[in-house]
């Protein structure tokens, strides 16, 4: 699993201080997940620097058949733009 890298954009990490996992609050964050993605637990990461002091990530899986965890289909031809 890859969390945000260094930088100043949304989701980026700036000197992470602590990581916490929780199943509480999944319903609140489910509206921000990609369609068909089922959140199993939340990952909270606090940062010492940068604009986002707390980042929240959802760990889970896609419920749709044919979808992968990177949001792409299993059929390479369907991912072309």
C-alpha positions in Angstrom: 0.0 0.0 0.0 1.3 3.4 -0.9 0.4 6.5 1.1 0.9 10.1 0.0 4.5 11.1 -0.7 6.2 14.4 0.3 4.9 17.7 -1.0 2.2 20.4 -0.4 -0.7 18.9 -2.3 -3.8 17.3 -0.8 -2.9 13.9 0.6 0.8 14.5 0.7 2.8 13.9 3.8 5.1 16.4 5.6 7.1 14.8 8.3 4.5 12.3 9.4 4.3 11.9 13.2 1.8 9.1 13.9 -0.4 6.5 12.2 -3.6 5.2 13.6 -6.1 2.6 12.2 -9.8 2.6 12.9 -13.1 1.1 11.8 -15.0 3.9 13.5 -16.3 6.6 11.1 -16.2 4.6 7.9 -19.8 5.7 7.0 -18.7 9.4 7.3 -15.8 9.0 4.8 -17.5 6.5 2.4 -19.0 9.4 0.4 -15.4 10.4 -0.6 -14.5 6.9 -1.8 -14.5 6.0 -5.5 -17.7 4.4 -6.7 -17.7 0.7 -6.0 -14.9 1.0 -3.4 -15.7 -0.6 0.0 -13.7 0.8 2.9 -12.6 -1.8 5.4 -10.8 0.5 7.7 -9.5 4.1 7.9 -5.8 5.1 8.2 -5.2 8.4 10.0 -1.7 10.0 9.5 -0.7 13.2 11.4 1.9 15.5 10.0 4.2 17.9 11.8 4.5 20.3 8.8 2.5 21.3 5.8 -1.1 22.4 5.2 -2.7 19.1 6.1 -2.0 18.2 9.7 -4.2 15.1 9.5 -4.7 12.9 6.4 -7.3 10.1 6.2 -6.9 7.2 3.8 -9.4 4.4 3.3 -8.1 0.8 2.9 -10.4 -1.7 1.3 -11.3 -3.2 -2.1 -13.5 -2.7 -5.1 -16.8 -4.5 -5.0 -17.4 -4.2 -8.8 -16.3 -7.3 -10.8 -13.4 -6.5 -13.1 -12.0 -3.6 -11.1 -8.6 -3.5 -9.5 -7.5 -1.6 -6.4 -5.9 1.2 -8.6 -9.4 1.9 -10.1 -8.5 0.4 -13.5 -10.3 -2.4 -15.2 -8.7 -5.8 -15.7 -9.1 -5.3 -19.5 -6.2 -3.1 -20.7 -8.2 -1.9 -23.7 -10.8 -0.3 -21.4 -8.3 1.9 -19.7 -7.3 3.8 -22.8 -8.5 7.4 -23.1 
